Every structure is written in C-alpha cells, then in structure tokens.
Amino acid sequence: MSSFIIKGGRSLSGTITPQGAKNEALQVISAALLTPSAVRISNVPEIVDTINLIDMLRCMGVEVVRHAKGDYTFKAERINLEYIRSREFVLRCAALRGSVMIAGPLLARFGEAFFPKPGGDKIGRRRIDTHIEGFIKLGASCVYDSEVAAYHITAPKGLGGSYMLLSEASVTGTANIVMAATLARGTTTIYNAACEPYVQQLCSMLVGMGACIEGIGSNLLTIKGVEGLGGGSHVILPDMIEVGSFIALAAITRSAITIKNVHYDKLGIIPDSFRRLGIMLEQRGDDIFIPARESYEIESFIDGSIMTIADAPWPGLTPDLLSVMLVVATQCKGAVLIHQKMFESRLFFVDRLIDMGAQIILCDPHRAVVIGHDHKFTLRGCRMTSPDIRAGIAMLLAALSANGTSEINNIEQIDRGYESIDARLRSLGADIQRVDE
C-alpha cells in the first residue's frame, strides 16, 4: 500500500493539462470489441482502471498495440470464447468497475456475456438493473450462475430492437445498451437515456464505425441495427472531472493556475457551479485561468436563502465533483448545503475534514452543511485514508491547503482516476511525495 506525504500551505503557480476522460475511455475501449477490425484510440489516460481494462482485453485475445503514450490500437479479430466463460475471467471482471462495459459488446457480437457485480469505489449501492433490464428488452435471457457469482446473459439467436424507457438515466447502462443495440436486428429506441459527453463521444465513435444512431446529445436515442461494424479512430475528450479538480486546487490554495486545452464547450454547468462558490475563472480560448485571490464568497439564492449545490444527471452537475466542491467551500466565505443525491456513502469522508478543523454538519448520508472559514482559520495536517477516487482527490486538496504535514493512505484509489497526480502537482510547486511500502 502506498501513501502521499504532503506539506501544505504552499502557494502554487503554472499550467496544467487535464488527462483524457477516464469514464469515456472505459466505454470506447470496450466498444473495440464490437468489430474484428482495428480501432485506434488516442488521449487514453494511463491510469490504473484503463490499464487493467486493456490488460483484460489482451487476455481475451484482443491484439493491442501501444503506439505512444495514450495512443493505442485494438483489434478484436480473435476472441478466446473459452476464456470469457471462465471463472478466472469473471473474478477479474468483478474486481474492475469498468468491466461492466464489455458485457454489451460481447453479448451483441457473440451472443453471450457474464455480468458480475462490479468492483470499484465503495460509495454505496450502484445498481446494475438498468444494464440487465435493457439486455432483456433486446431479447436476451438472464440467469444467475452461483458457481461463478455472476449473471449469465445469453442471446443465441441474436438481439432484436426494442423500445425501452430506462428506470434511471444511467451513463454506463445507456452506453452498454447502445453498444448492444448497434448489432441488433431492427430499431431500438432508448428514452430517458443518459446524455453526458461520455455517451455522446461513444455514440459519435460508433457512427464513425458504421452504426446508425440518431438523437445524440439528447435523452431519446434511436439505434438502427447493422450487420457489422468496421474500424475507426477516436480522440478522447479532456477529463472534465480533472478540470473541476484543478479549478478547486487553484481556489483552495489561493493560487494562479492555467488549465490548458479543456474543451470548454463540453464542460456544461461546471464553470458556473464553481462561480457560485465565489471562484473567479476566466475562459482564455480553450484554456481556463484562475487568478489568485485571498477570499471567495459563496453566493446566496435570490431570496437570500442558503446556497444549495446538488448533483443531477447531465446537463446537471456531475456527482463526481461534489467532493472537491465541498472541500473548497470549507475555506470560502459563507455557507452552502452540499446535496449528494445519487450515492449515499460519498460524504462520509467529511469526518476527516472535521478532524482537520473544517466546520461541517453531516445531516445524513446525502447532505452536508459547510460553514466556510474564509481562510481565517486554516485546516491542519492530518492522517487520512482514501475510500474512493473522488474523496481521495478531495482529501489531497485539503492537505495541500492545510498547515503542517498530512499523510494519505490507500492512494491506489486516487491512482485509479488521476494519472501521475503527484508529479503533476509538483510541477506547480506542491510539496508532495509518494511513499511505497
């Protein structure tokens, strides 16, 4: 187990470039399984989750060529069907959250997939019903195989198009169903589809490979099945969660930082959400500049009531940024209610922030009231353990702003979502060291 040792309280400066989007990468890499032809994907973040998924594809028989950092070609011409039926494969899938995305392509192309309950962050219940219900609507059968502890989904006669109204606008569920539907007979209509940029990017890539998808960017997708897909190429967007994390980094350390090549038009409500915390940020072409300021004042609603920042399906605020926004609010002027609607365990890390001196009232698993210090009282260094990716980066931001030395354990969780974050932060002037045990 590795740790970060952080000496906080230092002002940072410089430029930083976000990595490729983790969530998009897991989807588009999995989509390479839909075709025997070569698919080239660039701007792949070389983080733990994507590297593990790529290694899994290699074990399945996919030819993988790494041309340069973040630039890969995948050719799924020969898939080892015996391996994807093995207990070893199922256990490996269960340990990797991103493995959920391979079920749709395997089912569509080979008529069979195992779907174990996926691993990943411990942030409460993460339903898989949407995926399986969608596959069933497409004509698949599903039984639970207790021997391998996974759902066995089969469609020996192939999949057929269907109308479906999703019970939740699940990003991974939508992506999985879309991939399966591209090779199904007839037309599939998905209402209440997720429309996050990740899904838009996946759909655009599939269209480039020969799929027929209408309604991209909306919550109503229509997919006309085709007999097969060809090869293609795709460039992954910058990770909007990293962009938000770096905005938060500049604010909480009162530093002037430029975030390069952010694809500003794809950030949606994220910049304005940070502005509600009083953070000044400037769009400079496709970059964001955050000037150094001594104080940030949280806005109130028009009637004077306390500001509420809550997550919601796109184009609402992504839940992945609430943790870092909560940390920033501890040093702003004013009060805010952080409402995490989509996961019930993501706010429990605030106990560590309270130990550091933050004024936070945890109302229930979904809501926390933050009373900002306005930097009149600085957080103090603390020893912490990262429970998940987003809480881990939030703890790291808190440690960078705190007086004294902090230690964050279980940083493998942070590495799952942020590539070489310690080296990149050191380039801005942070005092952070990785200690490997």
C-alpha positions in Angstrom: 0.0 0.0 0.0 1.3 3.4 -1.0 0.9 6.8 0.7 1.2 10.5 -0.1 3.1 12.8 2.3 2.0 16.4 1.8 3.4 19.5 3.3 0.6 22.0 2.9 0.1 25.7 2.9 2.2 26.5 -0.2 1.1 28.8 -3.0 1.2 27.1 -6.4 1.5 28.5 -9.9 1.9 27.5 -13.5 -0.1 25.5 -16.1 -1.5 22.0 -16.0 -3.2 19.9 -18.7 -6.0 17.5 -17.9 -5.7 13.9 -18.9 -8.1 12.1 -21.2 -11.5 11.4 -19.7 -11.5 8.2 -17.6 -15.2 7.4 -18.0 -15.1 7.9 -21.7 -12.0 5.8 -22.1 -13.6 2.8 -20.4 -16.5 3.0 -22.8 -14.7 3.5 -26.1 -12.1 0.9 -25.3 -14.8 -1.6 -24.6 -16.5 -0.7 -27.9 -13.5 -2.0 -29.8 -14.9 -5.5 -29.0 -17.8 -4.8 -31.4 -15.7 -5.3 -34.5 -12.9 -7.5 -35.8 -11.3 -4.5 -37.5 -8.7 -2.2 -35.9 -9.8 0.7 -33.8 -7.3 3.4 -32.9 -8.0 5.5 -29.7 -5.8 8.4 -28.6 -5.6 10.5 -25.5 -6.2 7.4 -23.4 -5.4 8.2 -19.7 -2.9 5.7 -18.5 -4.4 5.2 -15.1 -5.0 2.0 -13.1 -8.5 1.4 -14.3 -7.8 1.8 -18.0 -4.6 -0.2 -17.9 -6.4 -3.0 -16.1 -9.1 -3.0 -18.7 -6.6 -3.0 -21.5 -4.8 -6.0 -19.9 -8.2 -7.7 -19.6 -8.8 -7.3 -23.4 -5.3 -8.7 -24.1 -6.2 -11.8 -22.0 -9.4 -12.1 -24.1 -7.4 -12.3 -27.3 -7.5 -8.7 -28.4 -4.4 -7.5 -30.2 -3.2 -4.3 -28.5 -0.6 -2.0 -29.9 0.7 1.0 -27.9 2.0 3.5 -30.5 2.9 6.1 -27.9 1.8 7.3 -24.5 -2.0 7.3 -24.6 -2.2 6.1 -28.2 -3.5 2.6 -28.7 -4.9 0.4 -31.5 -7.2 -2.5 -30.6 -8.1 -5.4 -32.9 -10.6 -7.9 -31.6 -10.4 -10.2 -34.5 -9.9 -13.4 -32.5 -11.6 -13.6 -29.1 -11.0 -16.5 -26.7 -14.5 -17.5 -26.0 -13.5 -20.2 -23.5 -11.6 -17.6 -21.5 -14.6 -15.3 -21.3 -16.6 -18.2 -19.9 -14.0 -19.0 -17.2 -14.2 -18.3 -13.5 -10.8 -16.5 -13.7 -12.3 -14.0 -16.2 -15.4 -13.4 -14.1 -13.4 -12.8 -10.9 -11.2 -10.4 -12.8 -14.3 -8.5 -14.1 -15.7 -8.4 -10.5 -12.6 -6.5 -9.3 -12.8 -3.8 -12.0 -15.7 -1.3 -12.2 -15.0 -0.6 -15.9 -15.6 -4.2 -16.8 -19.3 -3.6 -16.9 -18.8 -2.0 -20.3 -17.6 -5.2 -22.0 -20.9 -7.1 -21.5 -22.9 -5.2 -24.2 -20.3 -5.7 -26.9 -19.7 -9.4 -26.1 -23.5 -10.1 -26.0 -24.1 -8.3 -29.3 -21.2 -9.9 -31.2 -21.0 -13.4 -29.6 -24.4 -13.9 -28.0 -23.1 -14.4 -24.5 -21.7 -12.5 -21.6 -21.1 -12.8 -17.9 -22.1 -9.9 -15.7 -20.7 -10.0 -12.2 -21.4 -7.4 -9.6 -18.6 -4.9 -10.4 -16.0 -3.6 -8.1 -14.6 -0.1 -7.8 -15.4 2.7 -5.4 -17.2 2.0 -2.1 -19.7 4.8 -2.4 -23.0 2.9 -1.7 -25.3 0.9 -3.9 -24.6 1.1 -7.6 -27.4 -0.6 -9.4 -26.8 -2.9 -12.4 -30.6 -3.4 -13.1 -30.6 -0.8 -15.9 -28.0 -2.8 -17.9 -29.6 -6.2 -17.4 -33.2 -4.9 -18.0 -32.0 -3.3 -21.2 -30.4 -6.5 -22.4 -33.6 -8.4 -21.7 -35.6 -5.9 -23.6 -33.3 -6.6 -26.6 -34.2 -10.3 -26.3 -31.5 -11.7 -24.1 -32.1 -14.2 -21.3 -30.5 -13.8 -17.9 -29.9 -16.3 -15.1 -27.7 -16.0 -12.0 -24.9 -18.5 -12.1 -24.0 -19.1 -8.4 -20.9 -21.1 -9.4 -19.1 -18.1 -10.8 -21.2 -15.5 -8.8 -22.3 -13.6 -11.9 -25.3 -13.1 -14.2 -25.1 -15.2 -17.3 -26.7 -13.4 -20.2 -27.3 -15.2 -23.5 -28.8 -14.4 -26.9 -28.0 -17.4 -29.0 -30.4 -16.2 -31.8 -29.1 -12.7 -31.6 -30.6 -9.5 -30.3 -33.7 -7.6 -31.6 -34.6 -4.0 -31.5 -37.0 -2.7 -28.9 -38.5 0.4 -27.3 -37.4 0.9 -23.7 -37.9 3.6 -21.0 -34.9 3.4 -18.7 -35.7 3.4 -14.9 -32.7 5.7 -14.4 -30.6 7.8 -16.7 -27.5 5.6 -16.1 -24.4 6.6 -18.0 -22.9 3.1 -18.1 -26.3 1.5 -18.5 -27.1 3.7 -21.6 -23.6 3.0 -23.1 -23.9 -0.7 -22.6 -27.4 -0.9 -24.2 -26.4 1.4 -27.1 -23.4 -0.9 -27.9 -25.5 -4.0 -27.8 -28.2 -2.4 -29.9 -25.8 -1.4 -32.7 -25.7 -5.0 -33.9 -29.3 -5.9 -33.0 -31.9 -6.6 -35.7 -34.3 -3.7 -36.2 -34.7 -0.4 -34.4 -34.0 0.3 -30.7 -35.4 3.4 -29.0 -34.0 4.4 -25.6 -35.9 7.0 -23.7 -34.5 8.6 -20.5 -31.1 7.8 -21.9 -28.1 9.5 -20.3 -26.7 12.3 -22.4 -23.4 13.0 -20.8 -20.5 13.9 -23.1 -19.1 10.4 -22.4 -22.1 8.9 -24.1 -22.1 11.4 -26.9 -18.5 10.6 -27.6 -19.2 6.9 -27.6 -22.1 7.3 -30.0 -20.1 9.5 -32.3 -17.3 6.9 -32.4 -19.8 4.1 -33.2 -21.3 6.2 -36.0 -17.8 6.6 -37.5 -17.5 2.7 -37.4 -20.8 2.3 -39.3 -23.5 2.4 -36.6 -26.8 4.3 -37.2 -27.6 6.3 -34.1 -29.9 9.3 -34.0 -30.6 11.8 -31.2 -27.0 12.0 -29.9 -26.8 14.6 -27.1 -30.5 14.1 -26.1 -32.3 11.7 -23.8 -34.0 10.0 -26.7 -31.7 7.7 -28.7 -32.7 5.7 -31.8 -30.4 3.0 -33.0 -31.0 1.1 -36.2 -29.1 -2.1 -36.0 -26.5 -3.0 -38.6 -25.0 -6.4 -39.6 -21.4 -5.4 -38.6 -19.2 -2.5 -37.7 -15.8 -1.5 -39.3 -12.7 0.0 -37.8 -12.3 3.6 -36.8 -10.3 6.1 -34.9 -11.3 8.3 -31.9 -9.8 11.0 -29.7 -10.9 11.1 -26.1 -12.0 14.4 -24.6 -10.1 16.0 -21.7 -11.4 14.8 -18.3 -14.0 17.3 -17.0 -13.6 15.9 -13.5 -9.9 16.7 -13.6 -10.7 20.2 -14.9 -13.0 20.8 -12.0 -10.4 19.3 -9.6 -7.8 21.7 -10.8 -10.2 24.7 -10.5 -10.7 23.6 -6.9 -6.9 23.2 -6.4 -6.3 26.8 -7.5 -9.1 28.2 -5.3 -8.3 26.3 -2.1 -4.5 27.2 -2.3 -5.2 30.8 -3.4 -3.0 30.2 -6.5 -2.9 31.5 -10.0 -3.2 28.4 -12.3 -3.9 28.0 -16.0 -5.7 24.8 -17.1 -4.9 24.0 -20.7 -7.0 22.6 -23.5 -10.2 21.9 -21.5 -12.7 21.8 -24.4 -14.7 24.5 -22.6 -17.8 23.9 -24.7 -18.1 20.4 -23.2 -17.9 21.4 -19.6 -21.6 22.3 -19.3 -22.6 23.8 -15.9 -19.2 23.1 -14.2 -17.6 26.5 -14.5 -20.8 28.3 -13.3 -21.1 25.9 -10.4 -17.7 27.0 -9.2 -18.6 30.6 -9.7 -21.5 30.1 -7.2 -18.8 29.4 -4.6 -17.3 32.8 -5.5 -14.4 31.5 -7.6 -13.3 33.8 -10.4 -12.3 31.9 -13.5 -11.6 33.2 -17.0 -12.0 31.5 -20.3 -9.0 32.2 -22.5 -9.6 30.5 -25.8 -9.8 26.8 -24.8 -8.0 27.4 -21.5 -9.2 28.3 -18.1 -7.3 30.8 -15.9 -8.0 31.1 -12.2 -6.4 34.1 -10.7 -5.0 34.1 -7.1 -7.4 35.7 -4.7 -7.4 36.0 -0.9 -11.2 35.4 -0.4 -14.1 33.7 -2.2 -17.6 34.5 -1.1 -20.4 31.9 -1.6 -23.5 33.2 -3.4 -26.9 33.1 -1.8 -30.2 32.4 -3.7 -32.1 35.5 -4.9 -34.4 35.4 -1.8 -31.3 35.3 0.5 -31.6 31.6 1.4 -28.5 29.4 1.8 -27.0 28.2 -1.5 -27.6 24.6 -2.3 -25.2 22.7 -4.7 -26.6 19.4 -5.8 -25.7 16.7 -8.4 -28.1 15.7 -11.2 -28.0 13.8 -14.5 -26.4 15.8 -17.3 -26.7 18.6 -18.1 -26.9 19.0 -14.3 -23.8 18.9 -12.2 -21.8 15.6 -12.2 -21.7 13.9 -8.8 -18.0 13.3 -9.2 -17.2 16.9 -8.4 -19.3 17.4 -5.2 -16.5 16.1 -3.0 -13.9 18.7 -4.3 -16.5 21.5 -4.2 -17.3 20.6 -0.6 -13.6 20.9 0.3 -13.3 24.3 -1.4 -16.3 25.6 0.5 -14.6 25.0 3.8 -12.3 27.9 3.0 -14.8 30.2 1.3 -16.8 32.9 3.0 -20.4 31.9 3.7 -22.4 28.7 4.0 -23.6 26.1 1.5 -25.6 22.9 1.5 -24.0 20.1 -0.5 -26.6 17.6 -1.5 -25.3 14.4 -2.9 -28.4 12.7 -4.3 -27.0 9.9 -6.4 -24.8 8.0 -3.9 -25.3 7.5 -0.2 -21.7 7.0 1.0 -19.7 9.7 -0.8 -20.0 12.2 2.0 -18.7 10.1 4.9 -15.1 11.3 4.3 -16.1 14.6 5.8 -15.2 13.2 9.2 -11.5 13.6 8.2 -12.1 17.2 7.2 -13.7 17.9 10.5 -10.6 16.4 12.2 -8.6 19.0 10.2 -10.7 21.8 11.6 -13.4 22.2 8.9 -16.9 23.3 10.1 -19.2 20.8 8.5 -22.5 19.4 9.7 -23.2 16.0 8.2 -27.0 16.0 8.1 -27.5 12.5 6.7 -25.7 10.3 4.1 -26.7 12.7 1.3 -26.5 16.2 2.8 -23.8 18.3 4.5 -23.8 21.9 5.5 -20.4 23.6 5.2 -19.6 26.8 7.1 -16.7 28.4 5.3 -13.6 29.7 7.3 -12.8 32.4 4.7 -9.2 31.4 5.4 -9.4 33.0 8.8 -8.7 29.5 10.2 -6.5 27.2 8.2 -7.0 23.5 8.1 -4.4 21.5 9.9 -2.5 18.5 8.7 -4.0 15.0 9.3 -3.6 11.4 8.6 -6.3 10.0 6.3 -7.2 7.0 4.2 -8.8 7.4 0.8 -12.1 5.5 0.5 -12.6 6.2 -3.2 -11.3 8.2 -6.1 -13.2 11.4 -5.6 -12.9 11.5 -1.8 -9.2 10.8 -2.3 -8.6 13.8 -4.5 -10.7 16.0 -2.2 -8.5 14.9 0.8 -5.5 15.7 -1.3 -6.8 19.2 -2.0 -7.5 19.7 1.7 -3.9 18.6 2.6 -2.4 21.0 0.1 -4.1 23.9 1.8 -3.5 22.8 5.4 -0.9 23.9 7.8 1.6 21.1 8.6 2.1 17.7 7.2 -0.6 15.3 6.1 -0.5 11.6 5.1 -3.0 10.0 2.8 -3.0 6.2 2.7 -4.7 3.8 0.1 -3.7 6.2 -2.7 -4.2 3.4 -5.1 -7.8 4.6 -5.2 -6.6 8.1 -6.4 -4.3 6.4 -8.9 -7.4 4.7 -10.4 -8.6 8.1 -11.6 -5.7 10.6 -11.7 -2.5 9.8 -13.7 0.8 10.7 -12.0 -1.0 13.3 -9.9 1.9 13.7 -7.5 4.4 14.6 -10.3 1.9 16.9 -12.0 1.3 18.8 -8.7 5.0 19.1 -8.0 5.3 20.8 -11.4 3.1 23.5 -9.9 5.2 23.8 -6.7 3.4 21.4 -4.4 5.4 19.6 -1.7 4.1 16.0 -2.2 5.9 12.8 -2.0 4.9 9.2 -2.8 5.9 6.6 -0.3 5.7 3.0 -1.4 5.6 0.2 1.2 
